[in-house]
Protein backbone atom coordinates (compact mmCIF):
# COMPACT_ATOMS: atom_id res chain seq x y z
CA UNK A 1 0.00 0.00 0.00
CA UNK A 2 1.29 3.42 -0.90
CA UNK A 3 1.60 6.26 1.55
CA UNK A 4 -1.16 8.20 -0.23
CA UNK A 5 -3.52 5.24 0.00
CA UNK A 6 -2.91 5.07 3.72
CA UNK A 7 -4.33 8.57 4.13
CA UNK A 8 -7.75 7.36 3.03
CA UNK A 9 -8.17 4.69 5.69
CA UNK A 10 -8.04 4.86 9.45
CA UNK A 11 -5.68 2.34 10.99
CA UNK A 12 -5.58 1.33 14.63
CA UNK A 13 -2.30 0.45 16.29
CA UNK A 14 -2.14 -2.10 19.11
CA UNK A 15 0.80 -3.55 21.07
CA UNK A 16 1.53 -7.17 21.88
CA UNK A 17 4.32 -8.81 23.87
CA UNK A 18 5.48 -12.10 25.33
CA UNK A 19 8.53 -13.53 27.10
CA UNK A 20 9.95 -16.92 27.94
CA UNK A 21 12.95 -17.59 30.17
CA UNK A 22 13.93 -20.69 28.19
CA UNK A 23 16.59 -22.80 29.91
CA UNK A 24 18.41 -19.82 31.44
CA UNK A 25 18.58 -19.15 35.15
CA UNK A 26 16.96 -15.71 34.89
CA UNK A 27 15.28 -13.45 32.37
CA UNK A 28 17.82 -10.93 31.04
CA UNK A 29 15.64 -9.47 28.28
CA UNK A 30 13.55 -6.33 28.69
CA UNK A 31 11.03 -4.43 26.56
CA UNK A 32 8.74 -1.42 26.71
CA UNK A 33 6.36 0.88 24.82
CA UNK A 34 5.75 4.61 24.79
CA UNK A 35 3.14 6.90 23.27
CA UNK A 36 0.01 4.90 24.00
CA UNK A 37 -0.95 7.10 26.95
CA UNK A 38 0.02 10.50 25.57
CA UNK A 39 -2.16 11.86 22.77
CA UNK A 40 -0.21 15.07 22.30
CA UNK A 41 3.11 13.26 22.13
CA UNK A 42 1.93 10.56 19.74
CA UNK A 43 1.01 13.20 17.17
CA UNK A 44 4.66 14.05 16.56
CA UNK A 45 6.44 11.14 18.27
CA UNK A 46 4.34 8.16 17.17
CA UNK A 47 4.30 4.87 19.05
CA UNK A 48 7.62 3.52 20.34
CA UNK A 49 8.55 -0.10 21.00
CA UNK A 50 11.96 -1.00 22.41
CA UNK A 51 13.60 -4.32 23.29
CA UNK A 52 16.97 -5.17 24.86
CA UNK A 53 18.84 -8.44 25.44
CA UNK A 54 21.29 -8.17 28.33
CA UNK A 55 24.72 -9.75 28.60
CA UNK A 56 27.24 -10.00 31.40
CA UNK A 57 25.97 -12.73 33.70
CA UNK A 58 24.36 -12.72 37.13
CA UNK A 59 22.34 -9.56 37.78
CA UNK A 60 24.32 -7.35 35.44
CA UNK A 61 22.81 -8.63 32.20
CA UNK A 62 19.32 -8.06 33.50
CA UNK A 63 20.25 -4.67 34.94
CA UNK A 64 21.84 -3.60 31.65
CA UNK A 65 18.75 -4.50 29.62
CA UNK A 66 16.32 -2.91 32.05
CA UNK A 67 18.44 0.24 32.28
CA UNK A 68 18.70 0.56 28.51
CA UNK A 69 14.95 0.21 27.98
CA UNK A 70 14.04 2.60 30.80
CA UNK A 71 16.49 5.33 29.78
CA UNK A 72 15.68 5.11 26.08
CA UNK A 73 11.96 5.43 26.80
CA UNK A 74 12.58 8.35 29.15
CA UNK A 75 14.86 10.15 26.70
CA UNK A 76 12.54 9.60 23.74
CA UNK A 77 9.61 10.89 25.79
CA UNK A 78 11.46 14.22 25.99
CA UNK A 79 11.19 14.65 22.23
CA UNK A 80 9.92 18.08 21.24
CA UNK A 81 7.56 18.53 18.27
CA UNK A 82 10.27 20.23 16.24
CA UNK A 83 12.78 17.39 16.74
CA UNK A 84 12.69 14.73 14.04
CA UNK A 85 11.99 11.13 14.98
CA UNK A 86 15.39 9.87 13.71
CA UNK A 87 17.21 12.54 15.73
CA UNK A 88 15.16 11.71 18.83
CA UNK A 89 15.89 7.99 18.48
CA UNK A 90 19.61 8.64 18.05
CA UNK A 91 19.69 10.93 21.09
CA UNK A 92 17.74 8.41 23.17
CA UNK A 93 20.05 5.58 22.08
CA UNK A 94 23.12 7.56 23.15
CA UNK A 95 21.51 8.33 26.52
CA UNK A 96 20.77 4.63 27.04
CA UNK A 97 24.34 3.70 26.15
CA UNK A 98 25.74 6.26 28.59
CA UNK A 99 23.64 4.75 31.39
CA UNK A 100 24.71 1.19 30.62
CA UNK A 101 28.34 2.29 30.30
CA UNK A 102 28.13 3.83 33.76
CA UNK A 103 26.74 0.55 35.07
CA UNK A 104 29.62 -1.33 33.46
CA UNK A 105 32.45 0.79 34.84
CA UNK A 106 30.98 0.71 38.34
CA UNK A 107 30.56 -3.08 38.34
CA UNK A 108 32.47 -5.53 36.15
CA UNK A 109 34.27 -3.07 33.91
CA UNK A 110 33.92 -1.75 30.38
CA UNK A 111 33.24 -4.49 27.86
CA UNK A 112 32.06 -6.93 30.50
CA UNK A 113 28.51 -5.61 30.92
CA UNK A 114 26.25 -4.63 28.08
CA UNK A 115 23.07 -5.19 26.15
CA UNK A 116 21.75 -5.30 22.64
CA UNK A 117 18.93 -2.92 21.77
CA UNK A 118 16.42 -2.39 18.98
CA UNK A 119 13.83 0.39 18.99
CA UNK A 120 11.15 1.19 16.42
CA UNK A 121 8.59 3.97 16.01
CA UNK A 122 5.37 3.67 14.03
CA UNK A 123 4.14 7.08 12.89
CA UNK A 124 1.65 8.27 10.31
CA UNK A 125 4.58 9.45 8.19
CA UNK A 126 6.45 6.16 8.25
CA UNK A 127 8.53 3.68 10.26
CA UNK A 128 11.81 4.54 11.99
CA UNK A 129 14.31 2.41 13.90
CA UNK A 130 17.73 2.17 15.54
CA UNK A 131 19.57 -0.97 16.61
CA UNK A 132 22.86 -2.21 18.05
CA UNK A 133 23.65 -5.90 18.48
CA UNK A 134 21.76 -8.94 17.26
CA UNK A 135 18.20 -8.21 18.36
CA UNK A 136 16.05 -7.87 15.26
CA UNK A 137 13.27 -5.76 13.77
CA UNK A 138 11.00 -7.42 11.21
CA UNK A 139 8.36 -5.72 9.10
CA UNK A 140 5.29 -7.54 7.82
CA UNK A 141 3.22 -6.12 4.95
CA UNK A 142 -0.23 -7.64 4.68
CA UNK A 143 -0.87 -6.67 1.05
CA UNK A 144 2.08 -8.77 -0.12
CA UNK A 145 2.05 -11.26 2.79
CA UNK A 146 5.77 -10.65 3.13
CA UNK A 147 7.95 -10.60 6.26
CA UNK A 148 11.27 -8.82 5.83
CA UNK A 149 14.22 -8.17 8.13
CA UNK A 150 14.56 -4.40 8.52
CA UNK A 151 17.48 -4.10 10.94
CA UNK A 152 21.06 -5.17 10.40
CA UNK A 153 22.75 -7.49 12.92
CA UNK A 154 26.07 -6.63 14.50
CA UNK A 155 27.80 -9.95 15.01
CA UNK A 156 30.66 -11.85 13.43
CA UNK A 157 28.21 -13.87 11.36
CA UNK A 158 27.43 -10.72 9.36
CA UNK A 159 31.12 -10.26 8.64
CA UNK A 160 31.43 -13.90 7.61
CA UNK A 161 28.47 -13.59 5.24
CA UNK A 162 30.09 -10.56 3.63
CA UNK A 163 33.23 -12.68 3.09
CA UNK A 164 31.10 -15.44 1.60
CA UNK A 165 29.59 -12.94 -0.84
CA UNK A 166 33.10 -11.87 -1.80
CA UNK A 167 34.12 -15.47 -2.40
CA UNK A 168 36.75 -15.35 0.33
CA UNK A 169 35.06 -17.90 2.62
CA UNK A 170 32.94 -20.97 1.89
CA UNK A 171 29.38 -20.95 3.23
CA UNK A 172 29.98 -24.19 5.11
CA UNK A 173 33.02 -22.71 6.88
CA UNK A 174 31.06 -19.57 7.76
CA UNK A 175 28.19 -21.64 9.19
CA UNK A 176 30.54 -23.68 11.35
CA UNK A 177 32.71 -20.83 12.62
CA UNK A 178 32.58 -20.94 16.45
CA UNK A 179 32.79 -17.13 16.65
CA UNK A 180 29.83 -16.40 14.40
CA UNK A 181 27.56 -15.36 17.29
CA UNK A 182 30.11 -12.96 18.82
CA UNK A 183 28.74 -9.42 19.02
CA UNK A 184 30.58 -6.64 17.22
CA UNK A 185 28.43 -3.85 18.68
CA UNK A 186 26.31 -3.38 21.79
CA UNK A 187 25.45 -0.82 24.45
CA UNK A 188 27.85 -0.55 27.40
CA UNK A 189 30.99 0.84 25.79
CA UNK A 190 32.03 4.48 25.90
CA UNK A 191 30.91 4.75 22.27
CA UNK A 192 28.66 2.35 20.39
CA UNK A 193 30.86 0.74 17.71
CA UNK A 194 28.11 0.21 15.12
CA UNK A 195 24.58 1.60 14.94
CA UNK A 196 21.97 0.53 12.45
CA UNK A 197 19.26 3.08 11.69
CA UNK A 198 16.62 3.20 9.04
CA UNK A 199 13.44 4.77 7.74
CA UNK A 200 10.55 3.40 5.71
CA UNK A 201 8.35 6.26 4.57
CA UNK A 202 5.42 3.93 3.91
CA UNK A 203 3.44 3.92 7.18
CA UNK A 204 1.74 0.86 8.59
CA UNK A 205 -1.49 -0.06 6.85
CA UNK A 206 -4.26 -2.44 7.85
CA UNK A 207 -2.80 -5.84 8.72
CA UNK A 208 0.82 -4.65 8.81
CA UNK A 209 3.08 -5.52 11.74
CA UNK A 210 6.38 -4.57 13.33
CA UNK A 211 8.08 -7.37 15.26
CA UNK A 212 10.99 -6.72 17.63
CA UNK A 213 12.63 -9.85 19.04
CA UNK A 214 15.71 -11.11 20.84
CA UNK A 215 17.92 -13.87 19.42
CA UNK A 216 16.10 -16.36 21.61
CA UNK A 217 13.23 -15.96 19.13
CA UNK A 218 14.90 -15.68 15.73
CA UNK A 219 17.54 -18.20 16.72
CA UNK A 220 14.90 -20.92 17.14
CA UNK A 221 12.18 -19.98 14.63
CA UNK A 222 12.89 -19.11 11.01
CA UNK A 223 11.35 -16.27 9.06
CA UNK A 224 8.65 -18.47 7.56
CA UNK A 225 7.50 -19.60 11.00
CA UNK A 226 7.30 -15.99 12.12
CA UNK A 227 5.44 -14.94 8.98
CA UNK A 228 2.76 -17.54 9.58
CA UNK A 229 2.29 -16.54 13.21
CA UNK A 230 2.51 -12.75 12.93
CA UNK A 231 -0.72 -12.48 10.91
CA UNK A 232 -2.82 -12.89 14.06
CA UNK A 233 -3.89 -10.00 16.33
CA UNK A 234 -0.91 -8.60 18.21
CA UNK A 235 -1.22 -10.33 21.58
CA UNK A 236 -2.39 -13.61 20.09
CA UNK A 237 0.57 -13.55 17.69
CA UNK A 238 3.02 -12.88 20.54
CA UNK A 239 1.69 -15.75 22.61
CA UNK A 240 1.59 -18.07 19.59
CA UNK A 241 5.26 -17.38 18.86
CA UNK A 242 6.26 -18.25 22.43
CA UNK A 243 4.11 -21.39 22.28
CA UNK A 244 5.97 -22.43 19.12
CA UNK A 245 9.30 -21.87 20.87
CA UNK A 246 8.19 -24.08 23.73
CA UNK A 247 7.13 -26.75 21.24
CA UNK A 248 10.61 -26.71 19.70
CA UNK A 249 12.12 -26.84 23.21
CA UNK A 250 15.80 -26.50 22.37
CA UNK A 251 18.01 -27.81 25.21
CA UNK A 252 20.02 -24.55 25.15
CA UNK A 253 17.07 -22.20 24.61
CA UNK A 254 18.03 -18.60 25.34
CA UNK A 255 15.71 -15.99 26.85
CA UNK A 256 13.02 -15.18 24.30
CA UNK A 257 11.27 -11.82 24.18
CA UNK A 258 9.18 -10.12 21.51
CA UNK A 259 7.21 -6.91 21.15
CA UNK A 260 4.70 -6.23 18.38
CA UNK A 261 3.08 -3.12 16.93
CA UNK A 262 0.10 -4.19 14.82
CA UNK A 263 -2.12 -2.10 12.54
CA UNK A 264 -5.75 -3.19 12.50
CA UNK A 265 -8.90 -1.99 10.77
CA UNK A 266 -11.31 -0.96 13.53
CA UNK A 267 -10.83 -2.66 16.90
CA UNK A 268 -12.44 -0.93 19.88
CA UNK A 269 -9.44 -0.81 22.18
CA UNK A 270 -6.47 0.22 20.09
CA UNK A 271 -4.65 3.31 18.87
CA UNK A 272 -5.99 5.16 15.86
CA UNK A 273 -3.23 5.89 13.38
CA UNK A 274 -4.32 8.91 11.34
CA UNK A 275 -2.56 10.38 8.38
CA UNK A 276 -1.66 14.07 8.29
CA UNK A 277 -4.60 16.43 7.82
CA UNK A 278 -5.02 20.19 7.96
CA UNK A 279 -4.07 20.14 11.67
CA UNK A 280 -1.51 17.33 11.26
CA UNK A 281 -2.59 13.78 12.02
CA UNK A 282 -2.79 12.19 15.44
CA UNK A 283 -2.99 8.76 17.04
CA UNK A 284 -5.75 8.10 19.52
CA UNK A 285 -6.77 5.25 21.78
CA UNK A 286 -10.45 4.63 22.59
CA UNK A 287 -9.42 2.51 25.59
CA UNK A 288 -6.26 4.07 27.03
CA UNK A 289 -6.58 7.63 25.74
CA UNK A 290 -10.22 8.70 25.90
CA UNK A 291 -11.06 11.78 23.89
CA UNK A 292 -13.66 14.57 23.96
CA UNK A 293 -16.57 14.16 26.33
CA UNK A 294 -15.48 10.70 27.51
CA UNK A 295 -12.19 12.07 28.76
CA UNK A 296 -13.94 14.98 30.50
CA UNK A 297 -16.52 12.66 32.07
CA UNK A 298 -13.78 10.36 33.34
CA UNK A 299 -11.87 13.21 34.96
CA UNK A 300 -15.07 14.67 36.46
CA UNK A 301 -16.09 11.32 37.96
CA UNK A 302 -12.64 10.88 39.47
CA UNK A 303 -12.82 14.38 40.96
CA UNK A 304 -16.25 13.71 42.49
CA UNK A 305 -15.09 10.41 43.97
CA UNK A 306 -12.00 12.11 45.40
CA UNK A 307 -14.03 14.89 47.00
CA UNK A 308 -16.46 12.34 48.47
CA UNK A 309 -13.65 10.31 50.01
CA UNK A 310 -12.09 13.46 51.45
CA UNK A 311 -15.41 14.46 53.07
CA UNK A 312 -15.81 10.99 54.57
CA UNK A 313 -12.31 11.17 56.06
CA UNK A 314 -13.03 14.65 57.50
CA UNK A 315 -16.27 13.47 59.11
CA UNK A 316 -14.53 10.44 60.59
CA UNK A 317 -11.81 12.68 62.00
CA UNK A 318 -14.37 15.04 63.55
CA UNK A 319 -16.26 12.13 65.11
CA UNK A 320 -13.06 10.70 66.61
CA UNK A 321 -12.05 14.09 67.95
CA UNK A 322 -15.42 14.66 69.60
CA UNK A 323 -15.39 11.21 71.18
CA UNK A 324 -11.96 11.88 72.65
CA UNK A 325 -13.01 15.24 74.09
CA UNK A 326 -16.33 13.96 75.52
CA UNK A 327 -16.06 10.25 76.27
CA UNK A 328 -19.63 10.05 77.55
CA UNK A 329 -21.03 10.10 81.06
CA UNK A 330 -17.99 8.57 82.68
CA UNK A 331 -16.92 10.23 85.93
CA UNK A 332 -13.68 12.18 85.70
CA UNK A 333 -10.68 10.26 86.93
CA UNK A 334 -9.47 11.16 90.38
CA UNK A 335 -6.00 12.71 90.49
CA UNK A 336 -3.28 10.42 91.85
CA UNK A 337 -2.14 10.89 95.38
CA UNK A 338 1.27 11.94 94.11
CA UNK A 339 0.47 14.88 91.86
CA UNK A 340 3.92 14.66 90.24
CA UNK A 341 3.34 11.09 89.04
CA UNK A 342 1.68 10.78 85.66
CA UNK A 343 -0.59 7.85 84.89
CA UNK A 344 1.36 5.07 83.14
CA UNK A 345 -0.89 5.22 80.07
CA UNK A 346 0.05 8.85 79.44
CA UNK A 347 3.83 8.28 79.39
CA UNK A 348 5.08 8.49 75.76
CA UNK A 349 6.18 5.07 74.50
CA UNK A 350 9.52 5.89 72.92
CA UNK A 351 10.13 2.26 71.97
CA UNK A 352 6.86 2.07 70.05
CA UNK A 353 7.69 5.29 68.24
CA UNK A 354 11.11 3.99 67.33
CA UNK A 355 9.57 0.77 66.10
CA UNK A 356 7.20 2.63 63.78
CA UNK A 357 10.00 4.72 62.38
CA UNK A 358 12.18 1.66 61.83
CA UNK A 359 9.34 -0.10 60.07
CA UNK A 360 8.83 2.83 57.73
CA UNK A 361 12.55 2.96 57.00
CA UNK A 362 12.54 -0.70 56.09
CA UNK A 363 9.59 -0.27 53.74
CA UNK A 364 11.26 2.67 52.09
CA UNK A 365 14.48 0.70 51.73
CA UNK A 366 12.62 -2.21 50.19
CA UNK A 367 11.10 0.14 47.65
CA UNK A 368 14.50 1.27 46.41
CA UNK A 369 16.24 -0.65 43.60
CA UNK A 370 18.97 -2.88 44.90
CA UNK A 371 22.48 -1.85 43.80
CA UNK A 372 24.57 -4.23 41.75
CA UNK A 373 27.16 -6.00 43.86
CA UNK A 374 30.46 -4.92 42.34
CA UNK A 375 32.30 -7.71 44.14
CA UNK A 376 30.44 -10.51 42.39
CA UNK A 377 32.02 -11.63 39.17
CA UNK A 378 29.81 -13.08 36.43
CA UNK A 379 30.22 -16.56 35.01
CA UNK A 380 31.44 -17.06 31.48
CA UNK A 381 29.34 -15.17 28.94
CA UNK A 382 27.14 -17.54 26.88
CA UNK A 383 28.32 -17.98 23.27
CA UNK A 384 25.24 -16.13 22.04
CA UNK A 385 26.29 -13.08 24.01
CA UNK A 386 30.08 -13.17 23.63
CA UNK A 387 31.84 -10.19 22.16
CA UNK A 388 34.51 -10.20 19.52
CA UNK A 389 35.53 -6.77 18.42
CA UNK A 390 38.57 -8.25 16.69
CA UNK A 391 37.09 -11.54 15.56
CA UNK A 392 37.38 -10.28 12.03
CA UNK A 393 41.07 -11.04 12.23
CA UNK A 394 40.41 -14.81 12.36
CA UNK A 395 39.40 -14.87 8.70
CA UNK A 396 41.84 -13.30 6.27
CA UNK A 397 40.36 -10.59 4.13
CA UNK A 398 40.91 -10.80 0.38
CA UNK A 399 43.46 -8.47 -1.11
CA UNK A 400 41.79 -5.43 -2.68
CA UNK A 401 41.66 -5.58 -6.40
CA UNK A 402 43.42 -2.91 -8.38
CA UNK A 403 41.03 -0.61 -10.14
Secondary structure, 3 states (H helix, E strand, C coil): CCHHHHCCCCEEEEEEEEEECCCCCCCCEEEEEECCCCHHHHHHHCEEEEEEEEECCHHHHHHHHHHHHHHHHHHHHCCCCCCCHHHHHHHHHHHHHHHHHHHHHCCCCCCCCEEEEEEEEEECCEEEEEEECCCEEEEEECCCCEEEECCCCCEHHHHHHHHHHHCCCCHHHHHHCCCCCCECCCECCCCCCCCEEEEECCCCCCCCEEEEECHHHHCCCCHHHHHHHHCCCHHHHHHHHHHHHHHHCCCCCCCEEEEEEEEECCCCCCEEECCCCCCCCCEEECCCECCHHHHHHHHHHHHHHHHHHHHHHHHHHHHHHHHHHCCCCCCCCCCCCCCCCCCHHHCCCHHHHHHHHHHHHHHHHHHCCCCCCCCCCCCCCCHHHCECCCHHHHCCCCCCCCC
